Amino acid sequence: MYDFGLLAITGLLFIANNGSTDNNLFHTSADLALKTIHGAESEGADVSELVKNFNEALNLIDQAEKSKFDTCRSYEDCSQQAITILVTITNDGHVLKEQAKEIYALHRFVSFSIYAPVTAFTTSVIGHLFLRAWKANQAKRFLQMEIKEKLK
């Protein structure tokens, strides 16, 4: 359900930066989270919770950069929380995107399953009524015909 490849990439980013959470790692995670949010939104998923969490992560980084710690204790703590939130956003975004794709496919299947038989039934009823009317008209024309003797 979760994108383990994405989690592995984030882990590698942590290792590459020797466990430090500098601005570059935050920006990389933020870009990845933002792309995931856009991807999920393009598939029709409700991304309001993801956007709220993204804004929370931006608030944490803002606190870290301004050294005004309201919801965290230090620069490292704020950065760590922000990156954790961004990784969660990325994973949840991928899950929402896949769910939206499945819901769309199910919606198409259900629509086809309902509308195809209804359309076929309606078409057959209309065709049957048209055929009955045509036959009645043909019988009426036949009965109204006058028989004339053909001269030799």
N, CA, C and O of each residue as an XYZ file, in Angstrom:
608
protein
N       0.823     -1.180      0.000
C       0.000      0.000      0.000
C       0.875      1.254      0.000
O       0.568      2.213     -0.709
N       1.943      1.266      0.770
C       2.842      2.416      0.791
C       3.932      2.226     -0.248
O       4.262      1.098     -0.615
N       4.482      3.318     -0.714
C       5.517      3.278     -1.725
C       6.865      3.104     -1.030
O       7.464      4.069     -0.556
N       7.330      1.852     -0.978
C       8.574      1.565     -0.268
C       9.797      2.090     -1.011
O      10.823      2.364     -0.389
N       9.703      2.233     -2.318
C      10.801      2.819     -3.080
C      11.028      4.261     -2.679
O      12.168      4.705     -2.544
N       9.954      4.982     -2.490
C      10.034      6.371     -2.062
C      10.614      6.464     -0.654
O      11.423      7.346     -0.366
N      10.201      5.562      0.208
C      10.726      5.530      1.568
C      12.225      5.223      1.551
O      12.984      5.787      2.339
N      12.648      4.336      0.661
C      14.071      4.004      0.545
C      14.870      5.201      0.037
O      15.978      5.451      0.510
N      14.320      5.938     -0.916
C      15.007      7.129     -1.435
C      15.182      8.163     -0.340
O      16.243      8.776     -0.218
N      14.136      8.356      0.461
C      14.224      9.317      1.560
C      15.268      8.875      2.579
O      16.022      9.692      3.108
N      15.302      7.575      2.846
C      16.324      7.049      3.759
C      17.722      7.273      3.209
O      18.634      7.630      3.954
N      17.896      7.067      1.920
C      19.194      7.316      1.301
C      19.569      8.797      1.372
O      20.740      9.140      1.535
N      18.576      9.663      1.249
C      18.855     11.097      1.392
C      19.351     11.419      2.803
O      20.255     12.236      2.979
N      18.761     10.780      3.793
C      19.224     10.976      5.165
C      20.656     10.496      5.332
O      21.478     11.169      5.954
N      20.949      9.329      4.774
C      22.305      8.768      4.896
C      23.310      9.631      4.146
O      24.415      9.867      4.633
N      22.926     10.104      2.952
C      23.837     10.929      2.153
C      24.183     12.226      2.868
O      25.274     12.766      2.688
N      23.261     12.722      3.673
C      23.512     13.969      4.406
C      24.004     13.709      5.823
O      23.962     14.598      6.674
N      24.473     12.481      6.076
C      24.994     12.079      7.384
C      23.987     12.339      8.503
O      24.360     12.732      9.608
N      22.729     12.120      8.207
C      21.693     12.264      9.214
C      21.282     13.696      9.459
O      20.349     13.926     10.228
N      21.921     14.661      8.853
C      21.532     16.051      9.085
C      20.358     16.404      8.192
O      20.177     15.832      7.117
N      19.577     17.344      8.652
C      18.406     17.753      7.886
C      18.610     19.195      7.459
O      18.078     20.111      8.086
N      19.364     19.400      6.412
C      19.623     20.757      5.937
C      18.540     21.189      4.955
O      17.619     20.427      4.660
N      18.655     22.393      4.462
C      17.655     22.966      3.565
C      17.509     22.176      2.272
O      16.404     22.046      1.747
N      18.613     21.648      1.755
C      18.564     20.904      0.497
C      17.667     19.672      0.625
O      16.867     19.386     -0.265
N      17.805     18.953      1.726
C      16.976     17.766      1.945
C      15.512     18.165      2.093
O      14.620     17.491      1.576
N      15.275     19.258      2.798
C      13.896     19.722      2.948
C      13.302     20.103      1.600
O      12.171     19.727      1.289
N      14.060     20.847      0.798
C      13.543     21.277     -0.500
C      13.290     20.086     -1.419
O      12.309     20.072     -2.162
N      14.167     19.092     -1.372
C      13.963     17.890     -2.180
C      12.692     17.169     -1.744
O      11.884     16.758     -2.575
N      12.525     17.021     -0.427
C      11.329     16.361      0.089
C      10.076     17.175     -0.212
O       9.034     16.608     -0.539
N      10.167     18.489     -0.104
C       9.021     19.351     -0.375
C       8.630     19.270     -1.847
O       7.445     19.198     -2.171
N       9.624     19.281     -2.746
C       9.323     19.168     -4.178
C       8.646     17.837     -4.489
O       7.678     17.778     -5.247
N       9.174     16.770     -3.892
C       8.598     15.448     -4.111
C       7.172     15.380     -3.569
O       6.291     14.816     -4.218
N       6.939     15.947     -2.390
C       5.595     15.955     -1.801
C       4.645     16.787     -2.654
O       3.495     16.400     -2.860
N       5.113     17.915     -3.145
C       4.270     18.777     -3.971
C       3.894     18.089     -5.284
O       2.750     18.184     -5.730
N       4.849     17.401     -5.899
C       4.558     16.656     -7.128
C       3.550     15.547     -6.857
O       2.674     15.280     -7.680
N       3.677     14.904     -5.698
C       2.745     13.845     -5.340
C       1.343     14.402     -5.130
O       0.356     13.797     -5.549
N       1.261     15.564     -4.476
C      -0.046     16.200     -4.265
C      -0.684     16.548     -5.606
O      -1.874     16.307     -5.808
N       0.096     17.111     -6.517
C      -0.436     17.465     -7.843
C      -0.879     16.212     -8.607
O      -1.911     16.218     -9.278
N      -0.092     15.147     -8.499
C      -0.451     13.895     -9.172
C      -1.738     13.305     -8.631
O      -2.585     12.845     -9.397
N      -1.892     13.317     -7.308
C      -3.114     12.786     -6.702
C      -4.320     13.644     -7.063
O      -5.416     13.134     -7.296
N      -4.102     14.952     -7.105
C      -5.197     15.859     -7.456
C      -5.614     15.668     -8.913
O      -6.800     15.733     -9.236
N      -4.643     15.433     -9.789
C      -4.969     15.239    -11.204
C      -5.761     13.954    -11.436
O      -6.486     13.841    -12.425
N      -5.626     12.985    -10.529
C      -6.398     11.749    -10.636
C      -7.775     11.870     -9.996
O      -8.595     10.956    -10.086
N      -8.026     13.023     -9.340
C      -9.345     13.252     -8.767
C      -9.445     12.956     -7.283
O     -10.553     12.891     -6.750
N      -8.327     12.774     -6.602
C      -8.355     12.480     -5.166
C      -8.571     13.769     -4.367
O      -8.233     14.861     -4.824
N      -9.133     13.622     -3.183
C      -9.308     14.757     -2.278
C      -7.989     14.974     -1.541
O      -7.603     14.165     -0.697
N      -7.309     16.057     -1.860
C      -5.974     16.308     -1.311
C      -5.973     17.390     -0.239
O      -4.914     17.921      0.095
N      -7.124     17.721      0.298
C      -7.185     18.812      1.276
C      -6.369     18.497      2.528
O      -5.715     19.381      3.082
N      -6.406     17.252      2.972
C      -5.622     16.867      4.158
C      -4.123     16.916      3.857
O      -3.328     17.303      4.713
N      -3.746     16.529      2.654
C      -2.337     16.587      2.273
C      -1.847     18.028      2.224
O      -0.735     18.326      2.659
N      -2.667     18.909      1.702
C      -2.295     20.327      1.625
C      -2.160     20.908      3.033
O      -1.251     21.692      3.307
N      -3.069     20.518      3.916
C      -2.998     20.988      5.303
C      -1.696     20.534      5.956
O      -1.030     21.317      6.633
N      -1.339     19.281      5.753
C      -0.081     18.762      6.307
C       1.134     19.429      5.663
O       2.135     19.681      6.333
N       1.042     19.715      4.362
C       2.143     20.393      3.673
C       2.354     21.787      4.257
O       3.488     22.214      4.472
N       1.263     22.483      4.510
C       1.367     23.807      5.132
C       1.946     23.719      6.542
O       2.680     24.607      6.975
N       1.616     22.660      7.242
C       2.181     22.449      8.575
C       3.695     22.246      8.494
O       4.441     22.777      9.317
N       4.145     21.476      7.502
C       5.579     21.273      7.321
C       6.271     22.584      6.961
O       7.363     22.868      7.452
N       5.643     23.373      6.110
C       6.216     24.678      5.773
C       6.295     25.578      7.001
O       7.257     26.329      7.161
N       5.296     25.504      7.860
C       5.299     26.278      9.100
C       6.452     25.841     10.007
O       7.101     26.683     10.629
N       6.709     24.550     10.085
C       7.812     24.056     10.910
C       9.161     24.546     10.382
O      10.024     24.937     11.169
N       9.348     24.529      9.091
C      10.607     25.014      8.516
C      10.729     26.518      8.723
O      11.819     27.025      8.989
N       9.621     27.225      8.602
C       9.639     28.666      8.860
C      10.047     28.948     10.305
O      10.820     29.870     10.567
N       9.533     28.163     11.229
C       9.924     28.309     12.633
C      11.410     28.035     12.816
O      12.088     28.730     13.573
N      11.908     27.027     12.124
C      13.323     26.683     12.253
C      14.205     27.794     11.693
O      15.225     28.134     12.292
N      13.826     28.355     10.562
C      14.647     29.392      9.940
C      14.608     30.701     10.719
O      15.590     31.442     10.736
N      13.482     30.990     11.362
C      13.361     32.230     12.125
C      13.768     32.057     13.592
O      13.770     33.018     14.361
N      14.112     30.817     13.969
C      14.472     30.477     15.351
C      13.378     30.878     16.337
O      13.657     31.283     17.465
N      12.163     30.761     15.903
C      11.005     31.010     16.755
C      10.279     29.678     16.892
O       9.469     29.306     16.043
N      10.581     28.975     17.964
C      10.126     27.595     18.132
C       8.825     27.552     18.934
O       8.848     27.591     20.165
N       7.701     27.472     18.237
C       6.401     27.379     18.893
C       5.986     25.924     19.089
O       5.533     25.545     20.169
N       6.139     25.117     18.051
C       5.679     23.722     18.112
C       6.831     22.724     18.103
O       6.597     21.516     18.064
N       8.044     23.199     18.139
C       9.208     22.318     18.183
C      10.271     22.952     19.089
O      10.149     24.108     19.495
N      11.328     22.161     19.400
C      12.300     22.622     20.388
C      13.544     23.262     19.795
O      14.138     24.150     20.406
N      13.946     22.814     18.594
C      15.186     23.332     18.009
C      15.094     23.271     16.493
O      14.124     22.768     15.925
N      16.136     23.801     15.854
C      16.191     23.784     14.390
C      16.141     22.342     13.882
O      15.389     22.024     12.961
N      16.946     21.483     14.491
C      16.992     20.078     14.065
C      15.645     19.398     14.277
O      15.184     18.634     13.430
N      15.018     19.683     15.417
C      13.729     19.072     15.721
C      12.671     19.532     14.712
O      11.903     18.713     14.208
N      12.627     20.825     14.418
C      11.668     21.357     13.433
C      11.903     20.750     12.056
O      10.958     20.338     11.382
N      13.155     20.696     11.645
C      13.483     20.147     10.323
C      13.130     18.668     10.250
O      12.588     18.200      9.249
N      13.440     17.938     11.315
C      13.145     16.499     11.342
C      11.637     16.263     11.262
O      11.184     15.397     10.515
N      10.865     17.024     12.024
C       9.408     16.879     11.984
C       8.860     17.238     10.600
O       7.973     16.559     10.083
N       9.391     18.299     10.010
C       8.925     18.730      8.693
C       9.202     17.661      7.646
O       8.336     17.358      6.825
N      10.374     17.100      7.666
C      10.723     16.076      6.672
C       9.898     14.813      6.898
O       9.497     14.158      5.936
N       9.645     14.469      8.142
C       8.791     13.315      8.439
C       7.382     13.548      7.894
O       6.776     12.643      7.320
N       6.873     14.743      8.074
C       5.545     15.073      7.548
C       5.547     14.997      6.023
O       4.599     14.485      5.427
N       6.602     15.502      5.392
C       6.672     15.488      3.930
C       6.754     14.066      3.383
O       6.159     13.765      2.349
N       7.489     13.189      4.072
C       7.561     11.790      3.638
C       6.188     11.138      3.779
O       5.766     10.372      2.913
N       5.503     11.446      4.865
C       4.151     10.919      5.056
C       3.209     11.431      3.975
O       2.384     10.679      3.456
N       3.332     12.712      3.638
C       2.510     13.287      2.571
C       2.771     12.560      1.255
O       1.837     12.239      0.520
N       4.025     12.307      0.967
C       4.379     11.634     -0.285
C       3.779     10.235     -0.334
O       3.200      9.840     -1.346
N       3.918      9.486      0.756
C       3.354      8.133      0.795
C       1.833      8.165      0.696
O       1.240      7.415     -0.080
N       1.207      9.031      1.480
C      -0.251      9.123      1.450
C      -0.752      9.605      0.090
O      -1.806      9.170     -0.375
N      -0.003     10.498     -0.546
C      -0.373     10.981     -1.871
C      -0.384      9.874     -2.905
O      -1.275      9.801     -3.752
N       0.631      9.002     -2.823
C       0.658      7.873     -3.752
C      -0.517      6.933     -3.502
O      -1.118      6.419     -4.445
N      -0.842      6.711     -2.228
C      -1.967      5.843     -1.899
C      -3.266      6.460     -2.413
O      -4.087      5.767     -3.014
N      -3.456      7.763     -2.179
C      -4.670      8.431     -2.659
C      -4.773      8.391     -4.176
O      -5.863      8.230     -4.726
N      -3.645      8.537     -4.848
C      -3.637      8.501     -6.314
C      -4.090      7.128     -6.814
O      -4.894      7.032     -7.741
N      -3.576      6.084     -6.201
C      -3.966      4.731     -6.603
C      -5.429      4.465     -6.282
O      -6.133      3.839     -7.074
N      -5.894      4.933     -5.130
C      -7.298      4.756     -4.774
C      -8.202      5.507     -5.753
O      -9.252      4.998     -6.148
N      -7.799      6.700     -6.136
C      -8.600      7.477     -7.089
C      -8.674      6.765     -8.436
O      -9.722      6.761     -9.082
N      -7.560      6.161     -8.862
C      -7.566      5.407    -10.117
C      -8.520      4.217    -10.028
O      -9.270      3.943    -10.965
N      -8.485      3.507     -8.886
C      -9.356      2.353     -8.712
C     -10.821      2.766     -8.660
O     -11.679      2.086     -9.222
N     -11.107      3.866     -7.996
C     -12.485      4.349     -7.909
C     -12.993      4.749     -9.289
O     -14.140      4.471     -9.637
N     -12.135      5.405    -10.077
C     -12.525      5.798    -11.428
C     -12.812      4.567    -12.287
O     -13.795      4.539    -13.028
N     -11.953      3.552    -12.185
C     -12.162      2.333    -12.959
C     -13.447      1.628    -12.524
O     -14.197      1.126    -13.361
N     -13.695      1.591    -11.227
C     -14.922      0.969    -10.723
C     -16.146      1.755    -11.175
O     -17.167      1.169    -11.537
N     -16.045      3.078    -11.155
C     -17.156      3.920    -11.604
C     -17.470      3.668    -13.078
O     -18.636      3.571    -13.460
N     -16.448      3.563    -13.888
C     -16.660      3.279    -15.313
C     -17.309      1.919    -15.508
O     -18.215      1.768    -16.328
N     -16.838      0.917    -14.741
C     -17.391     -0.430    -14.853
C     -18.858     -0.447    -14.445
O     -19.693     -1.038    -15.130
N     -19.172      0.210    -13.317
C     -20.554      0.234    -12.841
C     -21.437      0.988    -13.825
O     -22.556      0.562    -14.113
N     -20.939      2.101    -14.340
C     -21.717      2.862    -15.316
C     -22.010      2.020    -16.552
O     -23.133      2.004    -17.056
N     -21.004      1.333    -17.022
C     -21.200      0.480    -18.203
C     -22.147     -0.664    -17.876
O     -23.004     -1.011    -18.689
N     -22.000     -1.251    -16.700
C     -22.845     -2.382    -16.299
C     -24.308     -1.977    -16.152
O     -25.203     -2.794    -16.366
N     -24.549     -0.734    -15.792
C     -25.933     -0.283    -15.627
C     -26.494      0.251    -16.945
O     -27.584     -0.144    -17.358
N     -25.762      1.139    -17.603
C     -26.302      1.823    -18.770
C     -26.353      0.953    -20.017
O     -27.233      1.148    -20.855
N     -25.455      0.015    -20.164
C     -25.481     -0.841    -21.348
C     -26.753     -1.710    -21.385
O     -27.435     -1.722    -22.410
N     -27.094     -2.429    -20.316
C     -28.338     -3.216    -20.374
C     -29.588     -2.349    -20.483
O     -30.534     -2.718    -21.180
N     -29.607     -1.203    -19.806
C     -30.776     -0.318    -19.889
C     -30.932      0.196    -21.313
O     -32.044      0.242    -21.839
N     -29.834      0.581    -21.934
C     -29.886      1.062    -23.314
C     -30.319     -0.049    -24.257
O     -31.118      0.189    -25.163
N     -29.808     -1.250    -24.062
C     -30.187     -2.371    -24.916
C     -31.675     -2.696    -24.756
O     -32.368     -2.936    -25.745
N     -32.161     -2.703    -23.528
C     -33.581     -2.983    -23.283
C     -34.464     -1.915    -23.924
O     -35.448     -2.231    -24.593
N     -34.106     -0.660    -23.716
C     -34.892      0.439    -24.284
C     -34.908      0.369    -25.806
O     -35.951      0.563    -26.430
N     -33.766      0.096    -26.393
C     -33.671     -0.021    -27.849
C     -34.524     -1.177    -28.352
O     -35.204     -1.037    -29.369
N     -34.504     -2.304    -27.670
C     -35.297     -3.452    -28.114
C     -36.793     -3.180    -27.969
O     -37.574     -3.600    -28.823
N     -37.211     -2.483    -26.904
C     -38.628     -2.149    -26.745
C     -39.068     -1.198    -27.851
O     -40.126     -1.391    -28.450
N     -38.273     -0.182    -28.121
C     -38.607      0.763    -29.190
C     -38.646      0.052    -30.539
O     -39.539      0.307    -31.347
N     -37.692     -0.833    -30.787
C     -37.677     -1.601    -32.040
C     -38.889     -2.492    -32.162
O     -39.483     -2.595    -33.236
N     -39.265     -3.143    -31.062
C     -40.447     -4.017    -31.088
C     -41.716     -3.207    -31.368
O     -42.550     -3.616    -32.176
N     -41.860     -2.061    -30.702
C     -43.040     -1.209    -30.937
C     -43.071     -0.681    -32.364
O     -44.138     -0.596    -32.973
N     -41.923     -0.330    -32.895
C     -41.851      0.140    -34.282
C     -42.246     -0.978    -35.244
O     -42.979     -0.733    -36.202
N     -41.773     -2.204    -35.002
C     -42.092     -3.340    -35.862
C     -43.582     -3.642    -35.822
O     -44.182     -3.909    -36.863
N     -44.192     -3.606    -34.640
C     -45.631     -3.845    -34.523
C     -46.427     -2.787    -35.281
O     -47.403     -3.101    -35.962
N     -46.004     -1.541    -35.156
C     -46.702     -0.458    -35.865
C     -46.539     -0.625    -37.367
O     -47.490     -0.401    -38.116
N     -45.376     -1.007    -37.814
C     -45.130     -1.197    -39.249
C     -45.979     -2.345    -39.792
O     -46.574     -2.234    -40.864
N     -46.032     -3.473    -39.026
C     -46.840     -4.622    -39.467
C     -48.327     -4.267    -39.500
O     -49.046     -4.670    -40.415
N     -48.781     -3.514    -38.503
C     -50.188     -3.109    -38.486
C     -50.496     -2.219    -39.684
O     -51.560     -2.339    -40.293
N     -49.589     -1.345    -40.017
C     -49.769     -0.465    -41.171
C     -49.775     -1.278    -42.463
O     -50.569     -0.995    -43.360
N     -48.915     -2.270    -42.572
C     -48.861     -3.120    -43.770
C     -50.152     -3.923    -43.908
O     -50.681     -4.072    -45.010
N     -50.661     -4.442    -42.780
C     -51.913     -5.220    -42.832
C     -53.075     -4.316    -43.228
O     -53.936     -4.713    -44.013
N     -53.097     -3.105    -42.685
C     -54.152     -2.138    -43.013
C     -54.114     -1.779    -44.494
O     -55.165     -1.689    -45.129
N     -52.946     -1.575    -45.046
C     -52.803     -1.252    -46.475
C     -53.246     -2.421    -47.339
O     -53.862     -2.236    -48.388
N     -52.923     -3.640    -46.881
C     -53.303     -4.832    -47.648
C     -54.826     -4.991    -47.676
O     -55.406     -5.323    -48.710
N     -55.459     -4.753    -46.536
C     -56.913     -4.895    -46.472
C     -57.636     -3.812    -47.264
O     -58.754     -4.036    -47.727
N     -57.033     -2.664    -47.427
C     -57.665     -1.574    -48.161
C     -57.388     -1.637    -49.666
O     -57.887     -0.811    -50.429
N     -56.633     -2.569    -50.064
C     -56.312     -2.680    -51.497
C     -57.553     -3.121    -52.277
O     -58.364     -3.908    -51.789
N     -57.679     -2.614    -53.460
C     -58.781     -3.038    -54.338
C     -58.210     -4.027    -55.342
O     -57.113     -3.855    -55.873
N     -58.973     -5.037    -55.574
C     -58.549     -6.029    -56.532
C     -59.101     -5.633    -57.911
O     -60.307     -5.446    -58.072
N     -58.261     -5.516    -58.842
C     -58.662     -5.156    -60.211
C     -58.313     -6.311    -61.119
O     -57.293     -6.984    -60.970
N     -59.191     -6.503    -62.049
C     -58.945     -7.555    -63.008
C     -58.030     -7.036    -64.085
O     -58.208     -5.932    -64.599
N     -57.109     -7.796    -64.399
C     -56.156     -7.393    -65.401
C     -56.669     -7.837    -66.769
O     -57.000     -9.005    -66.973
N     -56.728     -6.928    -67.661
C     -57.167     -7.230    -68.999
C     -56.039     -7.867    -69.785
O     -54.860     -7.544    -69.643
N     -56.483     -8.804    -70.636
C     -55.476     -9.490    -71.414
C     -55.151     -8.769    -72.652
O     -54.310     -9.223    -73.428
